[in-house]
C-alpha cells in the first residue's frame, strides 16, 4: 500500500486500521519466524539465539576476542544482560573472560575451542533454516523489497536514537 498524501506536520496521527493490520501482520510474522528459527537452532545445536549471536560476533572479531563493552554494542544488548549470559556460556565452556592486555580496567571475552566447534556445527543447519523459512518463501523481487524495507526502518530508527 503506498500513499501519495504526505504526512501532516506538527500533529501526530494514529495509524489507520489498514496500517495497523499491516503492522500486526509484520510483527506477528517476524515473531513466528524468529521463534521457529530459535527452536530449530536449539534442537539442532543446543545453542540459544543469544549463544549464537555471541559466538558469531566473537568468530568475526580479530583474534576471536572482544572487550565486553564492544561485544554488548555489537549484539545490541545491555551490559548486564551480556554479563549474565556470558557467565552461563563460561560454565558450558563456550567462552572465557580474560583481563584486557591493553587496558586493565576491562575484560575481553574469548571464543574457546568448544565454542568455536559449537558455532561451526550450528551454522550450516541454521543457515539452511534461514533459507527454507525466509529466502525460499520470497520471490527475488520480494527479497529486494524486504531489503529496502529493513534499510528504511533502520535509517528511521537510527535518526531517532538520542545516544547515537
C-alpha positions, 0 to 999 in steps of 0.5 A: 500500500503506498500513499501519495498524501504526505504526512501532516506536520506538527500533529501526530496521527494514529495509524489507520486500521489498514496500517495497523493490520499491516503492522500486526501482520509484520510483527506477528510474522517476524515473531513466528519466524524468529521463534521457529528459527530459535527452536530449530537452532536449539534442537539442532545445536543446543545453542540459544539465539543469544549463544549464537549471536555471541559466538558469531560476533566473537568468530568475526572479531580479530583474534576471536576476542572482544572487550565486553563493552564492544561485544554488548554494542555489537549484539545490541544488548545491555551490559548486564544482560551480556554479563549474565549470559556470558557467565552461563556460556563460561560454565558450558565452556563456550567462552572465557573472560580474560583481563584486557592486555591493553587496558586493565580496567576491562575484560575481553571475552574469548571464543574457546575451542568448544565454542568455536566447534559449537558455532561451526556445527550450528551454522550450516543447519541454521543457515539452511533454516534461514533459507527454507523459512525466509529466502525460499518463501520470497520471490527475488523481487520480494527479497529486494523489497524486504531489503529496502524495507529493513534499510528504511526502518533502520535509517528511521530508527537510527535518526531517532536514537538520542545516544547515537 
